[in-house]
Amino acid sequence: MVQQQLDRLEAAFEAANVRLGEATWSVYSGEGEPDLDGAEREIAALLGDAGNRALVDAVGRGLDARRDPLLARRVEVWSRCFDGSAVDQNVEIYTIRHRLQRRIAGFEPQVDGRAVPRSELQRALRNDPDRDRRRLAWRATAQLAAANRDDLRLLIELRNREARRLGYRDYVELVLRAHEIDETWLDRFLERLAREARPVYARLTAAGAERIGAARLSPWDMQYVLRQGFNLPDRCFPADSALARLSVTAAALGFDAGRLPIRTVVRDIPFGGYNVAVRIPTDTRFLVNPSEGHSFYSTTFHEFGHSLQAVFTAVEWPILKEYEWVLGAHTAAYSEGMAEVLGDFTRRPDWLRSAAGLSDAEIDDYRRELLPAQTSARLFELLCNLRIELAAYREDGADMGARERELVSEIRMLDFPAGEPPQWEANTWYTTYPVYWQNYILASAIAAQVHETLTEQFGPAASSDTRVASFLAERFYAPGNALPWSERIRRGTGRTLEPDAFLRRMGHPGP
């Protein structure tokens, strides 16, 4: 009887998550009228109901996890969700968060008094040889950062307050525990990556500064330097062919993309791509920002990877399907890792040869020089963003504009002049996906390790082996959150997650 009540509770949980997914999709797709507040209230009511928590506690009492591991896992995930929801679905918190989301989604950057799309700013940062114009494009988002500043500061204060009320050191500790990430392990993992990747990154910044004739690179230079000196030629990656090549690649891997419940929209949004799993496993959708070149392809493939994980989730219980809207219901590092597994197909030599038509010499140069540079640039950008966020949560009263400049100089080795306005508050991740940056780093490590496993299993031409789809679906997608993410990695690759495959991608020999 009690388990039947739990089943009904999970059906209500799924309905609430579907409503919030629809509302989130409407915000960024421009389709329909989003009701984020109403959807959030529904989840808050469900997870804030003392009777529902008592029900889960009743199921857990006397439960033998060895005899019924799936039910034990449901109870465990529910417990984390109750804590996560007590913070994220707090009415003060989600009201401010939604206000910030709407402001970020609707922001129109201004350059010299002219409104410009975000995609135009990105093209300028990537391609404009005029350093002053790149600086203006980069500076345009400072308008949004200034508009967000007070709200974001208050949001961080409230998240910390509510996490401490639950007994956590701060909101950072709550998030990492909800994602089943041990903080000590994470610190060691990231420290090793930073230490061993730093020489590659230092060479990149020095070469980039020399290339543009500057004593030191600034934040508005990095994308340009990468695009001009460390990128594959755009002619190999026509923007209007990205979705068609995605479909061909999916078929080569054994996925029938045309029959999967995945919808794709190309639209100007505040980030490169965004997937919304509205109802798992029958309705998932992703947006990509119109762009160009190899990075556009890797982003498009990445978002498709999110969709694949959703539509091949085979677990029955909604609490284990990994809806992302409730903290504790999924592990973001794993979800991003599954997405990046697809993104990494665009970096494999066999795919670059067969799908993009690169020569062996171009592929060798890419793997030896370009990919290590790109990977190190992304790593240190993410590490910097993470450190900025940790400072915001842990250094009460800190001058975050000054901290941003210090950390950009220390970690990214870039010159951020004191006269330039702060930028970090403009980034939607601090608002919508807090304490998230480490997940992208772990995702790259996951993807690198999975791809080494794919090569071991299917050979160097794995990107055209139709057995890959069932391998990924069975080992990585189907279990959902019925197993901890670390166990899914161990079972799927034969070893726990390690930095070595990631470092080998940058030419480091590893142990």
N, C-alpha and C positions, 0 to 999 in steps of 0.2 A: 504493500500500500504506500509506504513512504517513498519507495523508488518510483512508483507511478507518479507521485506528486513531483518528484525531482524531474521526471521526464517532461511533465507539463511546464514546470518552471523553465526548463531549457528551451521548450518551444516558444515560450514568451520571450526569452532572451534572444533567440534567433530573430523573431519578428521585430524586436526593438533595434537590433543591429542592422537589419535590412532597411528599416526606416532611416536610420542615421546614415547608412551608406548611400541611399537615394538622395538625401539632403546634401551630403558632401559632394556627390557627383554634380548636383545642380549648381552648387557654388562655382565650381571650376569649369564645367562644360557650358554654362549659360543656358541650360535646358531646364525649364520648369521654375517654380518658385521654391527656393530652399527654405525649409523650416528647421534649421539646426537646433534652435532653442527647444522647440517642441519635441524633437527626436531625443535630445539630450535629457529632457525631463522624464521621458518614458524610461530610459535606461537608469537614470538616477532613482526613480521611484522603485524600480524592480530590485536594484542592488542595495538600496537604502532601506528596504523593508525588513524589519527585525524578524518577522515570521519566516521570510525566505532564508535568512542566515540560520535561523534555528532549524529549519528543515535540512539544510546541508549538514549542520552539526549533528543532527539526529541520524542521518545516513552514515556519517563517519564514525559514530560511536560504536565500538565493538567490531568495526570492519576489519577483516583479515586481508591485508593487501596482497599477500601471497596467493590467496584463493581467488580473489577478484581484483586483479591489478587494474583493470579498466575502470571499474567503479571507484577505486581508490584514487586513480589519477583524476577523475572528474571532480571528486571532492577537493583534492589538492588545488586544482586550477580554480575552482570556485572560490576557495579561501583567498587566493591571491587577488582575484577579481574584486572581492568585497573591499579589500584594502585599497586597491587601485581606484575603484569607483568612489570611495569615500573622499578622495582628493579630486580626481578629474571630473567627477559629476557633481561636485559641490557647486551650488547655483552661482555663487560669486565668481568662482573660477571659470566655469564654462561660459558665463555671460561675457566676461572680459575676453576670453579666448575667441569666442565667435565674433566679437566686435573687431578684434585684430585680424581674424581670418577674412572678414568681409572687406576691411580696409586694404589688406594686402592684395586680395584678388581683384579689387576694383581700382587699384592704384594706376595712374597714368603718369609715367615719368615725363619730366620737362627738361629739354635741353635748349638753351638760348630762347626760352619762352615758347618753344614748340613742343606739343605732346608727341611722343614717339613710342612705338610698341616696344615691349621688353626685348622681343626678338631682334629689333634693330639695334638696340644697345649692345646685345651680345655679339652681333655681327661686327659692330665697331670695335669692341674689345678684342675680338679675334683677328680682325683683318685690316684695320685702319693703320697705315704706317705712320700717321701723324700722332706723336705722343701726346700732344695737348688735347687733341680731339678724343683720344682714348681716355684721358683723365676726366674730361667733361662727361663722357658716357658713364664712367665708373662712379663719378660723383652724383649722378642723377638719383641714385637710390638713397642718398643721404636724406632726401626730402621725406621719404617714407620712414626711415629710421627715426628722424626727429618726431614725426607724427605718432610713432609707436612707443616712444621712449617711456612716458609715464605709465601707460597701460601695461607694458611688458614688465617694468620694474614691479608694479603692484601684483601682476600675475605670479611672478617669481616669489615674492614675499608670501602670497597666499598659499602657493604650493608647498613652500617650506613649512609654514605654520600648520597646515593640515597634516603633513607627513609627520611632523614632530608630535602632534597630538596623538598619532597612532603608535608612537614609540620609536620612530626611525630617527636617525641622526639629522637627515634632511631629505628633500625630495629626490636627490640623486641616489641615495641608498635605497629608497623605496622602489625607484624605477629599475635599478640593476637587479634587485632581488626578485621583482615581478617578472623580469626577463630571464631569470635563472642564470645570472652571470655573477660569478664570484669576483668581488672587487680586487682582491689581492692578485688573483690569477690574471685579471684583465690588465692591471698595472704592469705586471711582469711581461705580459704578451706585447703590450704597446711599447714598453721601454726597449725590448729587444728589437722590434721592428724599426723604431726610430734610430737606435744606435747603429744598426747594420745598414740601414738605407741612407743615412746622412751623407756619406761620401758621394753617392750617386747624385743626390739632390744638390750638394754643394757644387759639384761640377756643372750641373744644369744651370744654376743661378749665375755662376761665373761666366759660362759660355753665353748665356742670354744677355747679360749686361754688356759683354764685349760686342755681341751682334748688333745691339741697338745704340752703341756708343755712350752708355751710361756708366757712372761709377757703381751704381747699384740698382737693381730692379725695384720697381714699386708695384703695388697691387694691380694697377691698371696695365702693367706690362706682361704679366705672366701668361695670360691666354694668348696674346699676340706672339710671344716668343715660342710657345709650344706649337701654335698653328703654323708659324713660318719656318721653324727650324726642326721641329720634332714631330711632324705629322705626316701621315700618308697623303698622297695627292688626292684632291677632291674629285678629279676626273674618274677615279675608280669607284666613287660612292655617290652617284647622282641622287639628289634628294627625292626626286619623284619615283625612284625605283626601290626605295627602302622597304616599303610594305610588301611589294612583290617579291623581293629577295628574302624577306622574312618568311613569306609563305612557302617559297621554294625550299628554304633551309629547313623549315619545320617538317615539310614532307620528307626531305632526305633523312631526317632523324627518326621518322616514323609517326609524326603527328599529323593528323588530318585537320589542318587549321580551319578549313572551310566549314567543317561540321562541328567545331567546338563552340560553346556559348560565350564567345569572346567578341567584344565590340571595340573598335578602334576609332578615335577621333583625333585629328590634327588641329590644334588650336593654340593661340597665344596664351600661355599660362605662366605663373610666377616661377616655374622650375622646368627642368628639361623634360620630365615625364612624370606621370602619376597614374597609378592603378587603383581602381576601386572595386573590390570584390563585394558586390552588392548582396548576392545570395549564393553562398557556397554549397554545392559546386555548379550551380546552374546558370549563374548570371554574373559575369565579371566584365569590366570595361577599363580601357586605359586611354589616356590622353598623352600626346607628345607635342612638344613645342616645335613649330616649324624651324628647321635649322639646316645645316649642310655638313657634308664630310663624314669621315669615319665615326666621329663621336655621336653624330645623329643616328647612325646605324646601331652603335652599341647601346645607346639609350633606348631605342625602339625595341631591340631584342631584350633588353633588361626588363622593360615593362611587360613584354609578352611572357617573360619568365614568371613574373608575379602571377599573371593570369593562369599559366599552366599549373602552378602549384594549387591555385584555388579550384580549378575545374577537375583536377585529378585527386583531390582530397576524398578519401573513401570512408573515413570514420563517420559513424552514424550520429554521434552526439554533438549538438551544436556548440557546447562549451569547449569541445576539442577540435572544432573546425578552423580555429585560428582567425576569427574575426578580429580586426585590428582596433576596434573602437573602444574597447575596454582594456585598460592596463592590467596585465596579468593573464589575458586570454591567449596571447601568442608571444613568441620570442622574435623580436624584430630582426636581430642579427641573422637568424636562420632564414626568415622570409626574404631578406635582402640577399642572402647568400644564394638562395634558389633562383632569384631573379638574375643575379650576376653570373650564374652558371650559363644562362642563355646569352647574356651579354658577352661572355668570354668566348663564345663560338666565333664572334667577329674578330678575335685576336689570335685564333689558331692558324698555324701555317696552312693546313689543308683547306680551311675555309677561304683564307685570303687568296690562295692559288685558284681554287675552283669557282668561287662566287664573285670575287673582286678582280680576278685576272692579273694579279701581281706576279712578277717574275720571281724566280728563286733568289736573285740578288736583292731585290726590293724586300722580300720577306726576311732574308737574313739580316739586312740592315735594320729593319723594323724590330726584330726580336733582340738584336744585339744593342741597338742604340736608342731607338725611338720609344719602344715600350718601357724600358727601365726609366727613362726620363719622365714619361707620362705618369707612370705608376708612382714614382717618388713625389712628383708634384702634387698628385691627388692625395697621397698619404699625409704630407706635411700640411696641406690645406685643411684636411679633416682633423688632424691632431691640434691644429691651431684653433679651429672652431670649437672643438671639444674643450680645450683649456679655457677659452673665453667663457663658455657656458658654465664650467665648473667654478670659475671665479665669480660669476654672477650669482650662483647659488650659495657659495661658501664664504664669500668676502663681503659681508653685510656693510653697506655704506661705501664700497669702493668706487672710485672714479672709473667707470667702465670704459669711457672714451680713452683714458690714459692706459688702462689695462689692455685694451684692444691694440693700441699702437705698440706697446711693449711686447705683446705676444706675437704679433705679426713680424716684428723685427727679430725676436728671439727664435721663433720656431720656423717661420717661413723664410727668414733671412731677407726680408723685403723692407725697403725704406717707406715708412708711413709717416710723412711729415706732420708735425704737431698742428699745422694750420689746416689740415684736411679734416672734414667732419667725420664723426663716428659712423660706422656702416652696419654693425652687426645686428642691430634691432630690426633692420629691414628684412632679414632672412626669415621666411615663414617657418623654418624648422624649429627655431627657438620657441615659437608660439604653438604650432600644431603638432610637432613631433619632438617634444622636449627630451633632453638627454639621449639623443639619437645618433650623434656623429660616430661614436665607436662602432655602431652597427654596420656602417659602410666599410670600415676597415676590416672588421671580422668577416663581413660578406666577401670581400676580395680574397681573404685567406681561405674561406670555405670554397669559393669557386675555383681557386688555384688547386686546392687539394682534390676536389671532385674531378677536375679536368685531368689531373695526373692519373686518377683512377680510371677515367674513361679511356685514356690512351693505353693504360695497362690492359684493360678489358677488351678493347675493340681495335687497338692499333692506332697508328698516326693519322689515319683517315676517318676518325670517329665522327666527324661532322657530316659524313654522308653514309652512315651506317644506320639502317632503320631499326636496329635493336636498341638504340640509345633511348628512344621514347619509353619503352616498357621498363628499361633499367632505371631511368630517373623516376618514373611514376611509381614503381613498386618499392624502390628503396628510399626515396626521399619525399615524394608527394603524398602517397596514399595514407601513411600513418597519422597525418595531422598532428595534433598535440597529445596524442595518446602516449607518446614517448617523449622524454625530455630531449631538447634539441641536440645536446651533446651526444646522447646515445644514438640519435639518428645519424649523426656524422660518423660515429664510430662504426655502426653497422654498415653504413653505405660505402665508406672508404676503407674500412679495415683498421683504422687508427683514430685516436682522438685528434681534435683540431690542434695543429701545430703551425708555427710561422714559416716553416721551411719551404713549402711549395711556393708561397708568396715571395720569399726572398730569392728563390731560384729564378723566378721570373725576372728579377732585376740583376741577374748574373751572379748572385752570391752563391757560392758552392754549397752552403749549408753544412751540417755536421757530417 
